[in-house]
Amino acid sequence: MYLFIINSRSGGGAGLRTWHTVQALLEARTVPYEALFTRSADSAEGQVLQALALREDWRAAIVIGGDGTIHSVLGALRRRGVPLGVIPAGSGNDTARGFSIPLAPEAALDTALQERCLEADLLSAAGRLTLTAVASGFDAQVAVNVNGSRYKRLCNAIGAGRLAYIIGILHTLITFKPCRVSVTCDGKEQSFDQAWLVSVCNLPSYGGGLLICPQAEPGDGLLDVCVVHGASRVQLLRLFPTVVKGRHTKLPYVTMLRGRSVAVRFAQPRHAIGDGEALGTAPLSVRCEPEALRVLSPLAAAAVAGTTGSCHASG
């Protein structure tokens, strides 16, 4: 039995449209399933835990929504040991990109039903689990601005989710002021003046495909960190086109770090986000939770023999 977790409002209504497509495919293929429509991010984890407790034969929980919807149910899936499937229907869809899950609904469904799993790490920060990245500073402020904007809804309506983030970057660039930050990676502290952002990544991209940490791998037990510091506004603006291809990592005002735990303390309060969802403005302590989640992914077929296979919930 498959549990489908649907956020009908994700992607400006793309979640509901995608569900209608998927539901027709499930009926045509006579695949056993149950559908759960989440009411809000705050209540989603409880809803999913309650649904998963009703039976023991769940083959997977398949989310139809965006990265924020996935974020809201990570705790429930980890507690119950149920594999995660994704049919992307959000603005950024970076979880899908990070695990090579197709963006087209039928192809994504095929991937989930093949039941090939990867063991993925999770990030633990601010009492929450995160799958893609924990970001603080400028890019977190971009997300806060985008999520509260009218242009995000407009961009989603025309199928241009990434455009909303580009607009958000320009919007935030006008008002954001960099400050000093202390970053402690595996116990080694470094300080950076005029820091714009600190991103702690588990997957290579966020923000709709921006390759912040192109070398990040979701199952290596390590956190990849990008610190942007000492750049002028013009340099920062020029940085973003290079991030699309991951070519920013060798710039003199970009420092890349790697470790199992990271602490971030800005000199002034700065927003932080996990999977695009708000984590507050307090100093961050992020640690890697190795192999804490199984994810249905085409990448599993290319993994080392003996480490993957048909994956089922542990109940």
Solvent accessible surface area in square Angstrom, and as a share of the most:
residue,aa,sasa,rsa
1,M,41,0.18
2,Y,14,0.05
3,L,2,0.01
4,F,0,0.00
5,I,0,0.00
6,I,0,0.00
7,N,37,0.19
8,S,35,0.22
9,R,178,0.65
10,S,13,0.08
11,G,11,0.10
12,G,43,0.42
13,G,20,0.20
14,A,22,0.17
15,G,0,0.00
16,L,69,0.34
17,R,139,0.51
18,T,13,0.08
19,W,8,0.03
20,H,102,0.45
21,T,64,0.37
22,V,0,0.00
23,Q,63,0.28
24,A,63,0.49
25,L,34,0.17
26,L,0,0.00
27,E,102,0.46
28,A,86,0.66
29,R,89,0.33
30,T,116,0.68
31,V,24,0.14
32,P,74,0.46
33,Y,47,0.18
34,E,68,0.31
35,A,45,0.35
36,L,32,0.16
37,F,92,0.38
38,T,22,0.13
39,R,172,0.63
40,S,47,0.30
41,A,54,0.42
42,D,143,0.74
43,S,37,0.24
44,A,1,0.01
45,E,61,0.27
46,G,45,0.43
47,Q,16,0.07
48,V,0,0.00
49,L,36,0.18
50,Q,129,0.57
51,A,14,0.11
52,L,0,0.00
53,A,63,0.49
54,L,139,0.69
55,R,77,0.28
56,E,114,0.51
57,D,74,0.38
58,W,8,0.03
59,R,91,0.33
60,A,0,0.00
61,A,0,0.00
62,I,0,0.00
63,V,0,0.00
64,I,0,0.00
65,G,0,0.00
66,G,7,0.07
67,D,21,0.11
68,G,18,0.18
69,T,10,0.06
70,I,2,0.01
71,H,5,0.02
72,S,6,0.04
73,V,0,0.00
74,L,0,0.00
75,G,16,0.16
76,A,0,0.00
77,L,1,0.00
78,R,98,0.36
79,R,176,0.64
80,R,52,0.19
81,G,22,0.21
82,V,4,0.02
83,P,0,0.00
84,L,0,0.00
85,G,0,0.00
86,V,4,0.02
87,I,0,0.00
88,P,9,0.06
89,A,6,0.04
90,G,16,0.15
91,S,23,0.15
92,G,7,0.07
93,N,22,0.11
94,D,4,0.02
95,T,1,0.00
96,A,1,0.01
97,R,93,0.34
98,G,15,0.14
99,F,0,0.00
100,S,56,0.36
101,I,7,0.04
102,P,43,0.27
103,L,92,0.46
104,A,56,0.44
105,P,42,0.26
106,E,87,0.39
107,A,38,0.30
108,A,1,0.00
109,L,0,0.00
110,D,51,0.26
111,T,12,0.07
112,A,2,0.01
113,L,41,0.20
114,Q,120,0.53
115,E,9,0.04
116,R,83,0.30
117,C,8,0.05
118,L,31,0.15
119,E,76,0.34
120,A,0,0.00
121,D,0,0.00
122,L,0,0.00
123,L,0,0.00
124,S,13,0.08
125,A,3,0.02
126,A,63,0.49
127,G,80,0.77
128,R,98,0.36
129,L,32,0.16
130,T,0,0.00
131,L,0,0.00
132,T,3,0.02
133,A,4,0.03
134,V,0,0.00
135,A,1,0.01
136,S,3,0.02
137,G,0,0.00
138,F,0,0.00
139,D,14,0.07
140,A,0,0.00
141,Q,44,0.19
142,V,7,0.04
143,A,6,0.05
144,V,49,0.28
145,N,31,0.16
146,V,0,0.00
147,N,72,0.37
148,G,71,0.68
149,S,13,0.09
150,R,205,0.75
151,Y,44,0.17
152,K,45,0.19
153,R,149,0.54
154,L,114,0.57
155,C,3,0.02
156,N,15,0.08
157,A,74,0.57
158,I,116,0.59
159,G,70,0.67
160,A,29,0.23
161,G,12,0.11
162,R,93,0.34
163,L,76,0.38
164,A,0,0.00
165,Y,36,0.14
166,I,83,0.42
167,I,59,0.30
168,G,0,0.00
169,I,12,0.06
170,L,87,0.43
171,H,83,0.37
172,T,0,0.00
173,L,20,0.10
174,I,138,0.70
175,T,95,0.55
176,F,15,0.06
177,K,144,0.61
178,P,23,0.14
179,C,8,0.05
180,R,120,0.44
181,V,1,0.01
182,S,24,0.15
183,V,0,0.00
184,T,37,0.21
185,C,13,0.08
186,D,77,0.40
187,G,68,0.66
188,K,139,0.59
189,E,113,0.51
190,Q,53,0.23
191,S,54,0.35
192,F,18,0.08
193,D,86,0.45
194,Q,96,0.42
195,A,0,0.00
196,W,3,0.01
197,L,4,0.02
198,V,1,0.00
199,S,0,0.00
200,V,1,0.00
201,C,0,0.00
202,N,1,0.00
203,L,0,0.00
204,P,28,0.18
205,S,6,0.04
206,Y,25,0.09
207,G,12,0.12
208,G,1,0.01
209,G,8,0.08
210,L,19,0.10
211,L,52,0.26
212,I,8,0.04
213,C,0,0.00
214,P,49,0.31
215,Q,67,0.30
216,A,5,0.04
217,E,102,0.46
218,P,22,0.14
219,G,39,0.37
220,D,51,0.26
221,G,12,0.12
222,L,38,0.19
223,L,0,0.00
224,D,0,0.00
225,V,0,0.00
226,C,1,0.01
227,V,0,0.00
228,V,2,0.01
229,H,33,0.15
230,G,51,0.49
231,A,9,0.07
232,S,55,0.36
233,R,93,0.34
234,V,87,0.50
235,Q,69,0.30
236,L,0,0.00
237,L,74,0.37
238,R,167,0.61
239,L,4,0.02
240,F,20,0.08
241,P,89,0.56
242,T,42,0.25
243,V,2,0.01
244,V,53,0.31
245,K,128,0.54
246,G,11,0.11
247,R,173,0.63
248,H,1,0.00
249,T,36,0.21
250,K,190,0.80
251,L,51,0.25
252,P,119,0.75
253,Y,27,0.10
254,V,11,0.06
255,T,33,0.19
256,M,50,0.22
257,L,28,0.14
258,R,118,0.43
259,G,2,0.02
260,R,154,0.56
261,S,48,0.31
262,V,3,0.02
263,A,40,0.31
264,V,4,0.02
265,R,149,0.54
266,F,26,0.11
267,A,75,0.58
268,Q,94,0.42
269,P,105,0.66
270,R,38,0.14
271,H,62,0.28
272,A,2,0.01
273,I,11,0.06
274,G,0,0.00
275,D,8,0.04
276,G,27,0.26
277,E,58,0.26
278,A,78,0.61
279,L,24,0.12
280,G,37,0.35
281,T,63,0.36
282,A,70,0.54
283,P,76,0.48
284,L,12,0.06
285,S,83,0.54
286,V,1,0.00
287,R,136,0.50
288,C,15,0.09
289,E,25,0.11
290,P,87,0.55
291,E,106,0.48
292,A,18,0.14
293,L,6,0.03
294,R,51,0.19
295,V,0,0.00
296,L,1,0.01
297,S,1,0.01
298,P,51,0.32
299,L,70,0.35
300,A,0,0.00
301,A,75,0.58
302,A,92,0.71
303,A,35,0.27
304,V,114,0.66
305,A,100,0.77
306,G,81,0.77
307,T,89,0.52
308,T,36,0.21
309,G,20,0.19
310,S,79,0.51
311,C,9,0.06
312,H,79,0.35
313,A,21,0.16
314,S,96,0.62
315,G,43,0.41
